[in-house]
């Protein structure tokens, strides 16, 4: 009874450590995402483009600058009240009613589209960070698994050496193990080089120093998509940032059409003149002349120009609608492919968990059998290769599943 309780406590302890590792790994990835959001220069560029777009609205909604003119009479013009010496004129142009508001609305909608472009860039960056992190995790596990297989082969090498010395088998068994270990050591060197490249990619996404250590969980977490397939697709078609950006661009075109229509209306110009009059022949100060107001309008005579402006926007509206339909089709195709990868990875996790368990049991039996001389060495090597394959395939399946979930979340704008 005491042994059972002790074993039970050990199992509970291992399980808690396993859960703790997974939670810590998710927290580490969360911190990496926050770092990328703060540091990534590409994301900063998109945010500054959005901030610049916000500054357009105050510009376009303002009235045109007033005009002030100064005129000096080289030859004073004599009038009844005295000679006119110089004149000041001021005028202000007012666009047709609602034109400035329509221009402001265009700028506001385009700024919203820029914000969605920023959110799209952030979602894409987060997906790239997660995907690269999963690649790093898998490559790191591949290095560990390859090392474990080299250790297993070293055990068999010792057994083969003993049997060769005893004259029970030929030296071919030992040579085969040497060749197998050589292949694995070459693969290990490649994996270590690849790990460095992946670390550089990851650090560049986060825009941090290359010497910072990247932390991984012992086993990658196993989360699932909480939505049904149709609900996930509906979320993509309503919340995807690329589609939302197109919607705001379409809304901007609606207001741009209003601007084009109002451009064909008259503009009103209001001003005044002030003339300074000097002393007349009677040596008396003249009376300055103040004229107010002067009113003028621009007459849009060339109608084809304004009709073309409106028609241009109509064509752009149709083009933007087609762009949205095309983007929805592309997103649906990407989603279907990602959903297929998600289901496939989930099935492979179950398969390779089972296969790996059987391979581990088999390799232990073969180790015992080979040491007693009952098994051919070819079977030992074949099973060792399967053990390596199933170990790697299991970790690859875990990574593929989380990468598919990450990509689907990206499509949904998360």
BAZADREN-59501 format. One record per residue: residue in one letter; x, y, z of N, C-alpha, C in turn. Coordinates in pm, whole numbers, padded with zeros to 5 digits, always signed. Example, Ala and Ser with C-alpha at 12.3 -4.5 7.8 and 13.67 -1.06 7.14 Angstrom:
A+01319-00569+00780+01230-00450+00780+01320-00330+00780
S+01285-00225+00708+01367-00106+00714+01290+00003+00787
***
This chain:
X+00084-00121+00000+00000+00000+00000+00086+00125+00000
X+00193+00119+00079+00284+00233+00088+00348+00260-00048
X+00390+00154-00118+00454+00168-00249+00357+00226-00352
X+00229+00183-00342+00129+00233-00435+00110+00384-00416
X+00102+00426-00288+00085+00568-00260+00206+00648-00305
X+00323+00591-00285+00446+00660-00326+00449+00677-00478
X+00411+00572-00551+00408+00577-00696+00304+00679-00744
X+00191+00681-00672+00084+00776-00707+00133+00921-00692
X+00208+00949-00584+00260+01084-00561+00361+01123-00669
X+00441+01025-00710+00540+01053-00815+00470+01089-00946
X+00366+01011-00979+00290+01037-01102+00227+01176-01098
X+00168+01211-00983+00105+01343-00967+00209+01453-00982
X+00327+01431-00922+00433+01531-00930+00481+01552-01072
X+00500+01443-01146+00543+01453-01285+00437+01526-01369
X+00310+01493-01341+00200+01555-01416+00197+01706-01390
X+00215+01747-01264+00214+01889-01231+00331+01962-01296
X+00448+01897-01300+00563+01958-01366+00536+01974-01516
X+00469+01874-01573+00435+01876-01715+00342+01994-01745
X+00236+02008-01664+00141+02119-01682+00210+02253-01663
X+00297+02261-01561+00369+02385-01532+00456+02425-01650
X+00521+02328-01712+00607+02355-01828+00526+02411-01944
X+00407+02353-01968+00322+02398-02078+00275+02541-02055
X+00227+02569-01932+00178+02704-01899+00291+02806-01912
X+00411+02768-01860+00525+02859-01869+00562+02886-02014
X+00555+02782-02098+00586+02798-02240+00490+02895-02307
X+00361+02884-02276+00262+02976-02334+00286+03119-02286
X+00325+03134-02159+00355+03267-02106+00479+03325-02174
X+00579+03241-02198+00701+03287-02266+00666+03337-02406
X+00586+03261-02479+00547+03302-02614+00466+03432-02608
X+00380+03446-02506+00305+03571-02490+00396+03690-02472
X+00504+03672-02396+00601+03781-02376+00674+03813-02507
X+00705+03710-02583+00771+03734-02712+00681+03813-02806
X+00552+03783-02804+00458+03857-02888+00451+04004-02846
X+00453+04028-02716+00451+04167-02667+00577+04241-02709
X+00690+04171-02703+00816+04233-02744+00813+04268-02892
X+00760+04176-02973+00750+04202-03117+00660+04322-03144
X+00549+04332-03071+00456+04444-03090+00523+04578-03059
X+00615+04578-02963+00682+04702-02925+00801+04736-03014
X+00870+04632-03062+01000+04655-03125+01002+04643-03276
X+00912+04563-03335+00924+04533-03476+00915+04660-03562
X+01018+04689-03643+01017+04814-03721+00909+04816-03829
X+00878+04700-03887+00772+04696-03988+00638+04734-03931
X+00611+04689-03809+00485+04724-03743+00482+04872-03705
X+00596+04922-03661+00605+05066-03630+00578+05150-03755
X+00628+05103-03869+00605+05174-03994+00455+05184-04025
X+00383+05071-04009+00239+05070-04036+00165+05163-03939
X+00210+05166-03814+00143+05252-03716+00167+05399-03750
X+00286+05434-03792+00315+05573-03828+00240+05614-03954
X+00219+05520-04046+00137+05550-04163-00007+05581-04121
X-00056+05507-04023-00190+05534-03971-00196+05671-03904
X-00095+05701-03822-00092+05831-03754-00084+05945-03855
X-00008+05925-03962+00000+06027-04067-00136+06047-04135
X-00208+05936-04156-00340+05945-04219-00438+06025-04133
X-00421+06017-04000-00509+06094-03911-00490+06244-03928
X-00371+06284-03973-00342+06426-03986-00399+06486-04116
X-00454+06400-04203-00506+06451-04330-00640+06523-04309
X-00726+06469-04223-00860+06526-04203-00856+06674-04163
X-00772+06715-04065-00770+06859-04032-00726+06947-04149
X-00650+06889-04242-00603+06968-04357-00715+06991-04458
X-00786+06883-04491-00884+06894-04600-01013+06962-04556
X-01041+06962-04425-01167+07025-04382-01152+07176-04361
X-01029+07226-04369-01006+07370-04348-01040+07448-04475
X-01083+07571-04457-01109+07659-04570-00979+07694-04642
X-00985+07724-04770-00863+07772-04840-00811+07898-04771
X-00683+07919-04779-00623+08037-04717-00681+08164-04780
X-00711+08266-04698-00762+08392-04754-00653+08463-04836
X-00696+08541-04930-00603+08614-05016-00605+08762-04979
X-00488+08819-04964-00475+08963-04935-00386+09024-05043
X-00431+09135-05101-00353+09201-05207-00331+09347-05169
X-00213+09399-05205-00179+09539-05178-00146+09606-05311
X-00211+09718-05338-00186+09791-05462-00143+09934-05435
X-00033+09975-05497+00017+10113-05479+00005+10187-05612
X-00059+10302-05607-00079+10382-05727+00047+10463-05755
X+00121+10425-05858+00241+10501-05894+00203+10644-05934
X+00095+10652-06009+00039+10782-06044-00094+10794-05970
X-00099+10869-05858-00222+10876-05779-00341+10913-05865
X-00452+10849-05838-00576+10875-05911-00652+10986-05836
X-00672+11097-05904-00740+11210-05841-00890+11184-05839
X-00946+11207-05721-01091+11197-05706-01141+11325-05641
X-01269+11334-05628-01329+11454-05569-01281+11475-05427
X-01256+11367-05356-01217+11381-05215-01067+11378-05195
X-00995+11355-05303-00850+11351-05291-00789+11242-05376
X-00655+11236-05381-00586+11136-05465-00586+10998-05396
X-00614+10894-05475-00604+10756-05422-00457+10714-05427
X-00402+10679-05311-00259+10648-05301-00230+10497-05305
X-00301+10416-05227-00281+10270-05233-00409+10201-05186
X-00415+10069-05214-00537+09994-05187-00503+09857-05131
X-00583+09812-05036-00571+09677-04979-00699+09600-05008
X-00683+09477-05057-00798+09391-05085-00780+09259-05010
X-00890+09205-04960-00888+09073-04892-01010+08995-04939
X-00989+08863-04959-01100+08779-05003-01087+08639-04947
X-01200+08574-04935-01204+08436-04885-01295+08355-04976
X-01243+08240-05021-01321+08152-05106-01389+08046-05020
X-01519+08021-05044-01596+07920-04973-01642+07813-05072
X-01597+07688-05054-01646+07580-05143-01797+07561-05125
X-01856+07491-05220-01999+07465-05213-02034+07392-05084
X-02155+07416-05037-02199+07363-04909-02178+07210-04901
X-02110+07168-04796-02089+07025-04771-01964+06968-04834
X-01894+07047-04916-01774+06995-04984-01664+06962-04884
X-01638+07054-04792-01531+07031-04694-01563+06912-04604
X-01689+06899-04564-01729+06786-04479-01709+06655-04554
X-01744+06654-04682-01726+06532-04761-01578+06497-04773
X-01491+06597-04792-01347+06571-04798-01295+06518-04665
X-01347+06574-04556-01307+06525-04423-01348+06379-04407
X-01469+06345-04450-01517+06207-04437-01430+06110-04518
X-01386+06153-04636-01294+06070-04715-01167+06042-04636
X-01110+06147-04579-00985+06132-04503-01005+06043-04381
X-01118+06057-04313-01145+05976-04192-01155+05828-04229
X-01228+05799-04337-01245+05660-04378-01112+05599-04424
X-01032+05676-04492-00901+05626-04535-00810+05603-04415
X-00823+05687-04311-00745+05667-04189-00788+05537-04120
X-00918+05510-04119-00968+05385-04062-00914+05265-04141
X-00908+05279-04274-00851+05172-04356-00704+05150-04322
X-00631+05259-04297-00491+05247-04257-00477+05178-04121
X-00572+05205-04032-00568+05138-03902-00588+04987-03918
X-00681+04949-04005-00701+04806-04030-00578+04744-04094
X-00508+04821-04177-00383+04773-04236-00278+04752-04127
X-00278+04841-04027-00187+04825-03912-00224+04700-03833
X-00355+04679-03808-00399+04560-03735-00367+04433-03813
X-00382+04438-03944-00347+04324-04030-00198+04293-04018
X-00115+04397-04020+00029+04378-04007+00064+04318-03871
X-00007+04362-03767+00018+04308-03633-00022+04161-03625
X-00140+04127-03679-00184+03988-03678-00088+03900-03758
X-00043+03952-03873+00051+03876-03954+00184+03857-03883
X+00231+03962-03817+00355+03953-03740+00343+03850-03629
X+00232+03853-03555+00213+03758-03447+00211+03614-03499
X+00149+03594-03615+00147+03460-03674+00288+03417-03713
X+00368+03510-03767+00505+03478-03804+00589+03447-03681
X+00569+03523-03573+00642+03496-03448+00606+03359-03394
X+00476+03328-03391+00433+03196-03341+00487+03083-03428
X+00476+03100-03561+00522+02994-03652+00672+02970-03637
X+00749+03079-03629+00894+03065-03612+00927+03003-03477
X+00851+03040-03375+00871+02981-03241+00845+02831-03246
X+00737+02789-03315+00707+02646-03327+00816+02573-03405
X+00869+02637-03510+00979+02577-03586+01103+02560-03497
X+01129+02663-03416+01242+02655-03323+01223+02542-03222
X+01100+02532-03170+01070+02424-03074+01094+02288-03139
X+01042+02268-03261+01057+02138-03327+01204+02108-03355
X+01277+02207-03405+01418+02184-03434+01496+02152-03309
X+01460+02221-03199+01525+02195-03070+01496+02054-03022
X+01370+02009-03039+01333+01872-03002+01401+01772-03093
X+01415+01804-03223+01482+01714-03316+01628+01693-03276
X+01692+01799-03228+01830+01787-03180+01835+01691-03060
X+01742+01710-02965+01739+01625-02846+01708+01479-02883
X+01611+01459-02972+01572+01323-03013+01687+01255-03087
X+01755+01329-03173+01869+01272-03246+01979+01232-03149
X+02005+01316-03050+02104+01280-02947+02064+01154-02872
X+01935+01142-02840+01887+01022-02771+01907+00898-02857
X+01882+00909-02987+01901+00794-03076+02049+00758-03091
X+02134+00859-03090+02278+00830-03092+02319+00755-02966
X+02261+00793-02851+02290+00722-02725+02241+00577-02733
X+02124+00557-02792+02073+00419-02806+02167+00337-02894
X+02212+00396-03003+02304+00324-03092+02438+00297-03024
X+02479+00388-02938+02603+00363-02863+02591+00242-02772
X+02469+00222-02716+02445+00103-02634+02460-00023-02720
X+02398-00019-02839+02409-00134-02928+02551-00152-02980
X+02624-00042-02993+02764-00054-03038+02847-00130-02934
X+02820-00100-02807+02891-00173-02701+02856-00322-02704
X+02725-00349-02724+02683-00489-02732+02749-00558-02852
X+02750-00489-02965+02810-00548-03085+02960-00571-03064
X+03025-00475-03001+03169-00488-02975+03198-00612-02890
X+03116-00631-02786+03135-00748-02698+03115-00877-02776
X+03012-00880-02862+02982-01001-02938+03087-01028-03045
X+03142-00920-03102+03250-00938-03200+03373-00994-03132
X+03405-00941-03015+03520-00988-02939+03502-01135-02900
X+03377-01173-02874+03350-01312-02833+03338-01404-02954
X+03342-01344-03074+03333-01425-03195+03193-01473-03227
X+03093-01408-03167+02955-01451-03190+02897-01390-03317
X+02942-01271-03355+02896-01206-03479+03016-01150-03552
X+02993-01118-03677+03102-01058-03756+03113-00909-03723
X+03223-00848-03769+03245-00705-03745+03148-00617-03824
X+03072-00680-03916+02977-00602-03997+02875-00532-03908
X+02828-00598-03802+02732-00534-03711+02788-00406-03652
X+02913-00411-03615+02976-00293-03556+02991-00183-03662
X+03025-00223-03786+03041-00124-03893+02907-00057-03926
X+02802-00138-03925+02669-00083-03954+02629+00023-03851
X+02659-00007-03725+02627+00091-03620+02710+00217-03639
X+02838+00202-03674+02923+00319-03697+02867+00405-03810
X+02821+00341-03917+02764+00416-04029+02635+00487-03987
X+02551+00418-03908+02425+00477-03863+02450+00597-03772
X+02549+00583-03683+02584+00694-03593+02640+00811-03674
X+02722+00780-03775+02778+00886-03860+02668+00964-03931
X+02567+00893-03982+02455+00961-04048+02382+01053-03951
X+02358+01002-03829+02286+01082-03730+02368+01203-03685
X+02499+01185-03673+02584+01298-03632+02586+01405-03740
X+02582+01363-03866+02574+01460-03975+02441+01535-03970
X+02332+01459-03946+02201+01522-03933+02198+01617-03814
X+02263+01580-03707+02268+01664-03587+02339+01796-03616
X+02450+01790-03690+02523+01913-03726+02435+02005-03809
X+02358+01945-03904+02267+02025-03986+02159+02091-03899
X+02102+02016-03805+01998+02070-03719+02051+02186-03633
X+02174+02176-03589+02232+02283-03508+02254+02409-03592
X+02296+02391-03716+02310+02507-03806+02174+02570-03833
X+02074+02485-03854+01939+02534-03880+01884+02608-03758
X+01916+02560-03638+01870+02626-03516+01921+02768-03508
X+02046+02787-03549+02103+02922-03546+02029+03014-03642
X+02001+02964-03764+01929+03045-03863+01789+03082-03811
X+01720+02985-03753+01586+03010-03700+01590+03111-03585
X+01695+03105-03503+01708+03201-03393+01729+03342-03446
X+01807+03354-03553+01828+03486-03614+01695+03539-03668
X+01619+03453-03736+01487+03494-03788+01397+03540-03675
X+01393+03462-03567+01306+03493-03454+01347+03625-03388
X+01477+03642-03366+01525+03764-03301+01500+03887-03389
X+01509+03870-03521+01482+03982-03611+01334+04022-03609
X+01245+03922-03597+01103+03953-03585+01076+04035-03458
X+01147+03999-03350+01131+04070-03224+01219+04195-03216
X+01317+04204-03310+01413+04315-03311+01489+04323-03179
X+01544+04207-03138+01622+04201-03013+01761+04146-03044
X+01848+04149-02943+01985+04102-02960+01988+03951-02982
X+02087+03906-03062+02097+03765-03095+02139+03677-02977
X+02196+03736-02873+02248+03655-02763+02143+03622-02657
X+02018+03665-02677+01913+03634-02580+01867+03490-02596
X+01853+03418-02484+01813+03278-02486+01663+03266-02509
X+01625+03176-02600+01483+03151-02629+01438+03031-02547
X+01329+03048-02474+01281+02943-02383+01170+02862-02448
X+01173+02729-02423+01073+02639-02479+01015+02551-02368
X+00889+02507-02385+00834+02409-02291+00894+02270-02320
X+00886+02180-02221+00933+02042-02243+00851+01974-02350
X+00720+01997-02348+00629+01944-02449+00536+02057-02493
X+00517+02071-02622+00432+02178-02673+00288+02157-02629
X+00221+02267-02595+00083+02260-02547-00009+02205-02656
X-00124+02155-02614-00217+02091-02708-00353+02159-02699
X-00363+02279-02755-00491+02351-02755-00570+02315-02881
X-00699+02345-02878-00787+02318-02991-00860+02447-03030
X-00917+02448-03149-00998+02561-03193-01135+02550-03126
X-01178+02655-03059-01303+02651-02981-01427+02666-03068
X-01410+02710-03193-01523+02734-03282-01545+02616-03375
X-01669+02603-03422-01696+02507-03529-01635+02559-03659
X-01627+02473-03758-01568+02514-03886-01645+02630-03948
X-01778+02622-03950-01858+02728-04011-01847+02858-03933
X-01845+02847-03799-01833+02968-03716-01698+03035-03739
X-01593+02955-03756-01460+03011-03782-01458+03083-03917
X-01519+03022-04018-01524+03085-04151-01606+03214-04147
X-01719+03211-04076-01801+03332-04064-01723+03444-03995
X-01643+03407-03895-01562+03506-03824-01459+03569-03918
X-01401+03486-04005-01303+03538-04101-01367+03639-04195
X-01486+03604-04246-01552+03689-04346-01609+03818-04287
X-01615+03826-04153-01667+03948-04089-01561+04027-04013
X-01451+03960-03973-01354+04026-03886-01214+04035-03944
X-01191+03974-04060-01058+03980-04119-01020+04125-04149
X-00900+04164-04110-00859+04304-04121-00845+04350-04266
X-00808+04260-04355-00799+04299-04497-00937+04334-04552
X-01038+04255-04514-01174+04282-04560-01227+04412-04498
X-01198+04433-04370-01243+04555-04304-01178+04678-04367
X-01051+04665-04404-00982+04776-04470-01048+04808-04604
X-01086+04705-04679-01154+04727-04807-01289+04796-04784
X-01360+04757-04678-01489+04820-04648-01473+04970-04623
X-01370+05007-04548-01347+05150-04521-01304+05223-04648
X-01228+05156-04734-01191+05218-04861-01314+05239-04950
X-01408+05143-04946-01533+05159-05021-01613+05277-04967
X-01615+05291-04835-01688+05403-04774-01622+05536-04811
X-01489+05536-04818-01418+05657-04860-01453+05694-05003
X-01470+05594-05088-01508+05622-05227-01648+05681-05236
X-01736+05638-05146-01871+05694-05145-01866+05845-05117
X-01785+05883-05020-01771+06026-04990-01692+06098-05100
X-01596+06026-05162-01520+06088-05271-01612+06118-05390
X-01710+06032-05410-01809+06057-05515-01888+06184-05483
X-01921+06202-05356-01992+06322-05312-01907+06446-05338
X-01775+06434-05311-01684+06545-05336-01682+06578-05485
X-01676+06473-05568-01671+06494-05714-01797+06565-05763
X-01912+06525-05708-02038+06589-05748-02043+06735-05705
X-01993+06761-05583-01996+06900-05533-01891+06987-05601
X-01789+06923-05660-01689+07002-05733-01749+07069-05855
X-01860+07014-05903-01928+07074-06017-02021+07188-05979
X-02024+07223-05851-02107+07336-05805-02020+07462-05796
X-02083+07580-05798-02004+07704-05790-01937+07719-05653
X-01819+07781-05655-01753+07825-05532-01782+07973-05512
X-01799+08014-05389-01836+08153-05357-01715+08225-05300
X-01689+08344-05350-01577+08423-05304-01630+08554-05246
X-01596+08584-05122-01641+08707-05054-01517+08787-05013
X-01519+08918-05040-01404+08999-05004-01440+09145-04984
X-01337+09226-04962-01359+09371-04948-01235+09445-04999
X-01255+09570-05035-01145+09658-05078-01141+09779-04984
X-01021+09824-04954-01004+09944-04873-00902+10033-04945
X-00945+10155-04982-00858+10247-05057-00820+10366-04968
X-00690+10393-04962-00640+10506-04884-00631+10630-04974
X-00696+10738-04928-00702+10863-05005-00619+10969-04934
X-00532+11036-05011-00445+11138-04954-00512+11275-04950
X-00431+11378-04920-00481+11516-04913-00504+11571-05053
X-00616+11647-05064-00649+11705-05195-00581+11840-05216
X-00621+11909-05323-00564+12039-05354-00594+12143-05248
X-00704+12120-05176-00739+12215-05071-00663+12188-04942
X-00561+12095-04953-00477+12061-04838-00554+11999-04723
X-00671+11944-04757-00752+11878-04656-00739+11727-04675
X-00738+11656-04563-00727+11510-04570-00848+11453-04636
X-00826+11361-04731-00937+11297-04800-01003+11191-04714
X-01112+11141-04765-01186+11035-04696-01155+10900-04762
X-01104+10804-04679-01073+10671-04732-01200+10605-04780
X-01186+10524-04885-01302+10454-04943-01299+10307-04901
X-01408+10261-04841-01419+10123-04797-01535+10058-04872
X-01506+09956-04946-01609+09887-05024-01630+09748-04966
X-01751+09714-04927-01781+09581-04872-01927+09549-04900
X-01960+09430-04934-01863+09325-04971-01851+09317-05121
X-01747+09243-05164-01740+09203-05304-01769+09054-05309
X-01856+09012-05392-01896+08871-05400-01874+08821-05541
X-01810+08703-05549-01789+08642-05679-01812+08492-05671
X-01832+08431-05784-01850+08286-05789-01769+08230-05905
X-01727+08105-05886-01665+08033-05997-01775+07958-06071
X-01773+07965-06200-01878+07901-06280-01821+07777-06348
X-01863+07657-06303-01811+07533-06363-01875+07505-06498
X-01819+07569-06601-01878+07557-06734-01847+07425-06803
X-01727+07372-06779-01684+07254-06852-01733+07128-06780
X-01856+07088-06810-01924+06982-06736-01863+06845-06757
X-01803+06821-06874-01745+06689-06899-01638+06652-06796
X-01567+06754-06753-01463+06733-06654-01522+06676-06524
X-01631+06735-06479-01690+06692-06352-01766+06559-06367
X-01825+06537-06484-01887+06407-06509-01783+06296-06507
X-01667+06324-06563-01559+06225-06564-01509+06196-06422
X-01504+06299-06339-01462+06280-06200-01558+06186-06127
X-01688+06205-06149-01788+06119-06085-01778+05977-06140
X-01765+05965-06272-01760+05833-06334-01634+05756-06292
X-01525+05828-06271-01403+05766-06223-01427+05695-06089
X-01498+05763-05999-01526+05704-05868-01620+05585-05882
X-01715+05593-05974-01807+05480-05995-01729+05355-06035
X-01635+05371-06129-01553+05257-06170-01469+05204-06054
X-01416+05294-05973-01335+05253-05859-01419+05177-05756
X-01544+05218-05740-01634+05148-05648-01658+05005-05695
X-01681+04988-05823-01702+04854-05879-01575+04770-05862
X-01458+04832-05890-01331+04761-05874-01309+04719-05729
X-01343+04806-05636-01323+04775-05493-01416+04662-05449
X-01538+04660-05501-01631+04553-05468-01578+04419-05522
X-01525+04421-05645-01466+04300-05700-01344+04255-05621
X-01267+04354-05573-01151+04322-05490-01193+04250-05363
X-01302+04296-05303-01349+04233-05180-01396+04090-05205
X-01471+04069-05312-01519+03934-05344-01400+03841-05369
X-01301+03892-05443-01181+03811-05470-01107+03779-05342
X-01094+03878-05253-01025+03855-05126-01100+03754-05040
X-01233+03759-05038-01312+03662-04963-01290+03520-05017
X-01282+03507-05149-01257+03376-05208-01119+03323-05170
X-01020+03412-05174-00883+03372-05136-00877+03330-04990
X-00941+03409-04903-00941+03378-04760-01011+03245-04731
X-01121+03220-04803-01191+03093-04782-01103+02975-04824
X-01031+02990-04935-00940+02883-04978-00829+02860-04876
X-00771+02970-04827-00666+02959-04725-00720+02892-04599
X-00842+02928-04561-00902+02870-04441-00924+02720-04458
X-00979+02680-04571-01006+02538-04595-00877+02457-04588
X-00771+02510-04644-00642+02441-04641-00588+02433-04498
X-00601+02542-04422-00553+02543-04283-00637+02449-04197
X-00768+02445-04221-00854+02355-04144-00819+02209-04172
X-00788+02180-04299-00744+02045-04335-00615+02009-04262
X-00520+02103-04256-00394+02079-04184-00419+02058-04035
X-00512+02133-03980-00546+02121-03838-00600+01981-03806
X-00695+01933-03886-00752+01800-03863-00648+01691-03885
X-00567+01708-03990-00464+01609-04020-00363+01599-03907
X-00319+01714-03855-00222+01714-03746-00280+01648-03621
X-00408+01674-03594-00473+01613-03477-00477+01461-03490
X-00506+01411-03610-00507+01266-03631-00366+01208-03616
X-00267+01279-03670-00129+01229-03663-00077+01224-03520
X-00121+01317-03436-00079+01314-03295-00123+01183-03231
X-00248+01146-03252-00299+01020-03195-00224+00900-03253
X-00201+00901-03383-00133+00789-03448+00008+00771-03396
X+00087+00879-03397+00228+00866-03362+00250+00850-03212
X+00155+00894-03131+00163+00860-02989+00159+00709-02972
X+00067+00643-03042+00053+00499-03035+00174+00429-03097
X+00215+00476-03215+00328+00413-03283+00457+00425-03201
X+00477+00542-03142+00598+00564-03062+00600+00473-02940
X+00486+00457-02876+00477+00369-02761+00516+00226-02798
X+00465+00178-02911+00498+00042-02957+00645+00031-02996
X+00699+00134-03059+00840+00130-03100+00932+00128-02979
X+00897+00203-02873+00979+00204-02752+00980+00067-02684
X+00864+00003-02680+00858-00132-02623+00938-00230-02708
X+00927-00216-02839+00997-00308-02930+01148-00294-02918
X+01198-00171-02908+01343-00151-02904+01402-00210-02777
X+01326-00204-02667+01374-00265-02542+01382-00417-02554
X+01280-00475-02618+01281-00621-02638+01396-00661-02730
X+01415-00585-02837+01521-00616-02932+01659-00602-02869
X+01673-00502-02780+01801-00485-02710+01834-00608-02628
X+01733-00659-02558+01753-00780-02477+01782-00901-02565
X+01701-00913-02672+01717-01028-02760+01852-01028-02831
X+01896-00909-02874+02023-00902-02945+02139-00935-02852
X+02127-00888-02727+02236-00918-02632+02249-01066-02603
X+02139-01142-02619+02142-01287-02597+02162-01363-02728
X+02174-01287-02840+02205-01350-02968+02089-01407-03042
X+01966-01364-03008+01849-01424-03071+01794-01345-03189
X+01843-01226-03213+01784-01142-03317+01890-01095-03417
X+01848-01083-03542+01935-01029-03645+01951-00879-03626
X+02070-00829-03653+02096-00687-03628+02019-00595-03722
X+01985-00643-03842+01907-00562-03935+01775-00518-03873
X+01713-00607-03799+01585-00575-03735+01604-00470-03626
X+01716-00477-03558+01746-00377-03455+01758-00239-03518
X+01834-00226-03627+01851-00097-03692+01720-00045-03750
X+01640-00136-03807+01511-00097-03864+01420-00036-03757
X+01416-00100-03641+01331-00049-03532+01385+00082-03475
X+01519+00093-03473+01578+00218-03422+01541+00335-03513
X+01541+00311-03645+01501+00415-03739+01354+00453-03720
X+01272+00354-03695+01130+00382-03671+01111+00463-03543
X+01188+00429-03442+01180+00504-03316+01213+00651-03340
X+01319+00677-03418+01358+00814-03450+01247+00882-03530
X+01194+00811-03630+01090+00868-03715+00966+00904-03636
X+00917+00811-03552+00793+00836-03478+00810+00948-03376
X+00929+00956-03315+00956+01065-03222+00946+01200-03293
X+01012+01208-03409+01012+01333-03485+00873+01364-03540
X+00805+01261-03590+00672+01283-03647+00571+01329-03541
X+00584+01278-03421+00495+01321-03313+00514+01468-03283
X+00640+01510-03269+00666+01651-03240+00625+01739-03357
X+00646+01690-03481+00605+01767-03599+00453+01782-03603
X+00381+01679-03563+00235+01686-03561+00187+01789-03460
X+00251+01792-03343+00214+01891-03241+00236+02033-03293
X+00350+02053-03358+00383+02185-03413+00287+02223-03525
X+00259+02127-03615+00169+02156-03727+00029+02194-03679
X-00017+02129-03574-00150+02160-03523-00156+02302-03469
X-00057+02340-03388-00058+02475-03332-00032+02581-03438
X+00048+02546-03539+00072+02641-03649-00056+02663-03729
X-00135+02556-03749-00263+02570-03820-00360+02656-03740
X-00364+02634-03608-00450+02715-03522-00407+02862-03527
X-00276+02885-03523-00224+03022-03529-00265+03089-03659
X-00254+03018-03771-00288+03077-03901-00438+03106-03911
X-00521+03016-03859-00665+03039-03861-00701+03160-03775
X-00635+03172-03660-00657+03290-03575-00615+03418-03647
X-00505+03409-03722-00461+03525-03801-00567+03563-03906
X-00622+03463-03973-00726+03492-04072-00848+03556-04006
X-00876+03518-03881-00990+03574-03810-00960+03712-03750
X-00837+03758-03771-00802+03892-03722-00764+03895-03575
X-00732+03779-03518-00696+03777-03375-00548+03805-03358
***
